[in-house]
Amino acid sequence: MFNLKEKTIDLGDGRQIVLQTGKLARQADGAVLLKMGKTMLLATVVAAKEPKEDADFMPLSVEYKEKYASSGRIPGGFLKREARPSDYEILISRLVDRALRPLFPDDYHCETFVTINLISADTEIIPDALAGLAASAALAVSDIPFNGPISEVRVARINNKYVINPSATELKDADMDMMVGATYDNILMVEGEMKEVQESEMLEALKLAHETIKIHCKAQMEFAEELGKTVKREYAPEDNDEELKQKVWNETYDKCYQAAKSSTTSKQARSEAFDAIITEFLAQYTEEDEVNEPLVKKYYHDVLKEAARRLVLDEQIRLDGRKPDQIRPIVCEIDPLPATHGSSLFTRGETQSLTTVTLGTKLDEKIIDDVLNQGSEKFTLHYNFPPFSTGEAKPARGVSRREIGHGNLAHRALKNMMPSDTENPYAIRVVSDILESNGSSSMATVCAGSLALMDAGIKLRKPVSGIAMGLITDKQTNKYAILSDILGDEDHLGDMDFKVAGTKDGITATQMDIKVEGLSFEIMAKALDQAKTGRMHILGIMNEIISEPRPELKPHAPRIEMLSIPKEMIGALIGPGGKVIQEIQRVTGATIVVEEIDGRGDVNVFGENKEVISAAVDWIKKIVAVPEIGQIYKGKVKTIVQFGAFVEILPNKDGLLHISEIDWKKVQKVEDVLKEGDEVEVKLIEIDQKNGKLKLSRKVLLPRPPRQEHDEHRKHEGGQK
């Protein structure tokens, strides 16, 4: 029934990857089951036979999905089923998309859907590093036009040793974690985080990753050949009119070049100048001429792209007049929003981020409930990109995948510079609102986030800055230009988008997308060096505004006090059904979080001011306090009996104040001196070793009567007896 075919990839370290087709999802254009250990990924690809109307881009959709059943779990929530994709699934989808998209033919505009399902999960094998290979293999065994294959691997540095696709346990000790996507010949995509690594170390890791990817690609080529899938389907070519194309080039190129050379710093003014050229060209045609306007605009886009690129390559002049390594003017500001816990405004050219920091308790931490990852996250960063930031007149509809991706990159850039848990008790949320955008708003978010955190008084280990690098190349002349701090247009018209974030001592995060074949490691090394110079320049400007965290939190920022209690006292603090801790929170207004960590109770007390915290802390200390002989306590009379009174000296800890210990004088009736509810100072004079009962004294705190008076009193007592 099944025409089962398999291909095994030997990784050379005892591990194997098996690619299987012919059994599952046979109606898809291509389907591959990838197996490694107990982990299984099912990748499918389906493409329409006809191109999408009026599409001038590749209509590719990549979906990575993790099934909860793959790890023996049931989804949380009311529906108990997989619903919308998690942020993690979106991020993996983007990684695969970025590696695949550049390799479809430029004129191929048929809707294509790639779906990767995690259907069996080994907790030690991280599936995200295998998703790109599975997707590419599905394309390889299909007849869909694709200039691959590709693969993706994770490269990590663990104890100064580079490891390809480490286990989940191994990855915890890594100081470098990068995902690399590449063809057999060229690196296409890089994304990762580091703990201040050097540029040369990053390049070394990339070279090692590419060697492994070559093995993956070769196996896919052999697999496609064995299956007879080397010849791909034919598709309808794009409309083309060589005469019209030549006319557009002849009449617009020089004008475009001069408009590009005008060096206006305004994106809007530049766009209007370019639009005027094509409007002028189209004006020569009447309604009767029936010119193909979409085709004209397509050719004009090519003209504009070539003019901007030649200007850089031939004259070293960019669209806004800058030199290749020049960075736009930067203005930094801290505390622009006085009511927030921390804030900053970072403006670089026409890119602007308004960023806030909010401090919360452990209860405010982000809950993570992914298939293979559960727990909470203390530090979160959200990135918002409203339409008005680019002057677009359209409604904002939810959070886009782009926003999730950019926010994740900025989060990774700052994450390893956050203070340790012992230095920072707060849950921290950073929000970057992009108010203007013209190139690298994610790196503006890194800079603004660093400033806002320091403004909030968070003990950031080191300030972090970020920069986006671009590249213009010419294959025929081998000319190239590396661009620092690229514009949005330079990202669109160029050959590379290379984002690098870091401190003065090393790189903390990077993201690279390459749009051309044959980018050498030499060029990549030069780009990293130029990026470092740019980062240091930006960091210098930031340091002029604030170079280290404020010594104190803002006056209106909430406070947290941390204390440790014995493990066995956790129950007493919480009380039956949470009664005790709820009462403390109700009376004082504080928020209290208790956790058992390493055999002790860690208590975080969160309040709006010092008075609230002090009241709650004092209450907690009394509950967990251990009575000490010789210690003086201010207690409350709970019960009066014939032979004395029971006094509560600590919460739920009563001691007996015997009638003989109330006063130096003889007390006939306890009620003569004390009443229930009275507050009284007493001293703990004895703890019964057998039953733990407490013996108290009041009289030892009172002035002792003169000796004579005291002796006569004793004689009197003796005579009565």
Buried (B, 14 or more C-beta within 10 A) or exposed (E): EEEEBBBEBEBEEEEEBEBBBBBBBEEBBBBBBBBBBEBBBBBBBBBBEEBBEEEEEBBBEBBBBBBBBBBEBEBEEEEEEBEEBBBBBBBBBBBBBBBBBBBBBEBBBBBBBBBBBBBBBBBBBBBBBBBBBBBBBBBBBBBBBBBBBBBBBBBBBBEEEBBBBBBEEBBEEBBBBBBBBBBBEBBBBBBBBBBBBBBEBBBBBBEBBBEBBBBBBBBBBEBBEEBEBEEBEEBEEBEEBEEBBEBBBEBBBEBBBEBBBEEBBEBEEBEEBBEEBBEEBBEEEEEEEEBEEEBBBBBBBEBBBBBBBBBBBEEEBBBBEBEBBBBBEBEBBBBBBEEBBBBBBBBBBBBBBBBBBBBBBBEBBEEEBBBBBEEEEBBBBBBBBBEBBBEEEEEEEEBBBBBBBBBBBBBBBBBBBBBEEEEBBBBBBBBBBBBBBBBBBBBBBBBBBBBBBBBBBBBBBBBBBBBBBBBBBBEEEEBBBBBBBBBBBBBBBBBBBBBBBBBBEBBBBBBBBBBBBEBEEEBBBBBBEBBBEBBEBBBEBBBEBBEEBBEEBBEEBBBBBEEEBEEEBBEBBBBEEEEBBEEBBEEBBBBBBBEEEEEBBBBBBBBBEEEBBBBBBEBBBBBBBEBEEEEEBEBBBEEBEEEBBBBBBBBEBBBBBBBEBBBBEEBEEBEEBBEEEEEBEBBBBEBEEEEEEBBBBBBEEEEEBEEEEEEEBEEEEEEEE
